[in-house]
Amino acid sequence: MTTRGPIEGVAVTPLPIRPDPRGAVLHMLRVDAPGFAGFGEVYFSEVVEGAVKAWRRHRRMLSNLSVPVGRVRLVLVDGRPGSPTAGTLQELSLGRAEYALVAIPPGVWSGFVGLGPGTALVANCASEPHDDDEVERLPVEAGPVAYDWDAR
């Protein structure tokens, strides 16, 4: 049986949106933010409505995710042996209405599903540049836990 709840080391920080009649400014991450672990690269992942992108975990990299466009459900599973929350599953809804930065420590499995409408944009400010040897992947149907990705 999988435990559900917060995962130790996963930080969820609400982010400011600065309204402007010409278009809002959405903040994401600053070098002086608590928990900032360095800069490696920033990349964006599009997720179409109903599409699932899962599973992956990093061995060294800290991922800092936000969703400035669209909406996704982020699913995390603590895959760190010896962690007090090992095996715990955490679900987060992210998007403009729930605009936040989610810091995912190394060893935590992650995946997301596009909740729509339309395409969502997931931004990741990673603590180090991408390295294929540093990331571990599993097919969506063979993840660390059985999970129903229905977009609900």
C-alpha positions in Angstrom: 0.0 0.0 0.0 1.3 3.4 -0.9 1.3 6.2 1.6 0.0 9.6 0.4 1.2 12.9 1.8 4.1 15.3 1.8 7.5 14.1 0.9 10.5 15.1 3.0 12.7 17.6 1.1 10.0 18.6 -1.4 9.4 22.3 -1.0 6.3 24.0 -2.4 6.6 27.8 -2.5 3.7 30.0 -3.7 5.1 32.4 -6.3 4.1 36.0 -7.0 2.3 37.1 -10.1 2.7 40.8 -10.8 -0.4 42.1 -12.7 0.1 44.5 -15.5 -2.5 45.7 -18.0 0.0 44.8 -20.8 0.6 41.3 -19.5 1.5 39.9 -16.0 5.0 39.1 -14.8 5.3 35.6 -13.3 8.3 35.2 -11.0 10.0 31.8 -10.6 13.4 31.6 -8.9 16.0 34.0 -7.6 19.6 33.3 -6.6 18.8 34.6 -3.1 15.8 32.3 -2.6 15.9 29.9 0.3 16.9 26.5 -0.9 18.5 27.7 -4.2 21.0 25.0 -5.1 22.8 26.5 -8.1 22.1 27.0 -11.7 22.7 24.4 -14.4 20.1 25.1 -17.1 16.5 26.2 -17.7 14.3 24.2 -20.0 10.6 24.0 -20.8 8.4 21.0 -21.4 5.1 21.2 -23.2 2.4 18.8 -22.1 -0.8 18.5 -24.1 -4.1 17.9 -22.4 -4.4 14.3 -21.2 -0.8 13.4 -22.1 1.4 11.8 -19.4 5.1 12.3 -19.1 6.5 9.9 -16.5 8.6 8.5 -14.7 12.0 10.0 -14.0 14.3 10.7 -11.1 17.6 12.4 -10.9 20.6 11.1 -9.0 22.3 14.5 -8.3 20.1 17.2 -9.8 17.6 19.3 -7.9 14.6 20.2 -10.1 12.7 23.5 -9.6 9.4 23.3 -11.4 6.7 25.9 -12.1 3.8 26.0 -14.6 3.2 29.5 -15.9 0.9 28.3 -18.8 -1.8 25.7 -18.6 -2.3 23.2 -15.8 -0.7 19.9 -14.8 -1.0 17.4 -12.0 2.6 16.7 -10.7 3.0 13.3 -9.1 6.0 12.5 -6.9 7.1 9.3 -5.3 9.9 9.2 -2.7 12.4 6.6 -4.1 15.2 7.3 -1.6 16.2 4.3 0.5 16.4 5.4 4.1 14.2 8.5 3.7 11.6 8.9 6.4 9.0 9.3 3.6 10.3 6.5 1.4 7.5 5.1 -0.8 5.2 8.1 -0.1 3.2 9.5 -3.1 2.5 13.3 -3.3 0.1 14.9 -5.8 0.2 18.6 -6.7 -1.9 20.6 -9.0 0.1 23.4 -10.7 -0.9 26.2 -13.0 -1.8 29.9 -13.0 -4.4 29.5 -10.3 -1.9 27.4 -8.2 1.2 29.2 -9.2 4.1 27.8 -7.2 7.7 26.6 -7.3 8.2 23.0 -6.5 11.7 21.9 -5.5 12.2 18.2 -6.1 15.3 16.7 -4.5 17.4 14.0 -6.1 16.0 10.5 -5.7 12.4 11.5 -5.9 10.4 10.0 -8.9 8.3 12.5 -10.8 5.8 12.6 -13.6 2.9 14.8 -14.8 -0.3 14.8 -16.8 -1.7 17.7 -18.7 -5.0 18.8 -17.3 -5.9 21.3 -20.0 -7.6 23.0 -21.6 -4.9 23.1 -24.2 -1.1 22.8 -23.8 0.7 23.4 -20.5 4.2 24.7 -20.2 6.4 23.3 -17.4 9.5 25.3 -16.6 12.5 23.6 -14.9 15.4 25.6 -13.4 17.7 22.7 -12.8 20.7 22.8 -10.4 23.0 21.3 -13.1 23.0 20.8 -16.9 21.2 17.8 -18.2 23.3 14.6 -18.3 21.7 11.3 -19.6 23.8 9.3 -17.2 22.4 11.2 -14.2 18.7 10.6 -14.8 16.8 7.3 -14.4 13.6 6.7 -16.4 10.8 4.1 -16.2 7.9 3.7 -18.6 4.6 5.2 -17.4 3.1 1.7 -16.9 6.0 0.4 -14.9 6.5 3.3 -12.5 7.6 3.1 -8.8 3.9 2.7 -7.8 0.7 1.8 -9.6 -0.9 5.2 -10.5 -4.1 6.1 -12.3 -3.2 9.0 -14.6 -6.8 9.7 -15.6 -6.9 13.5 -16.1 -10.1 13.7 -14.1 
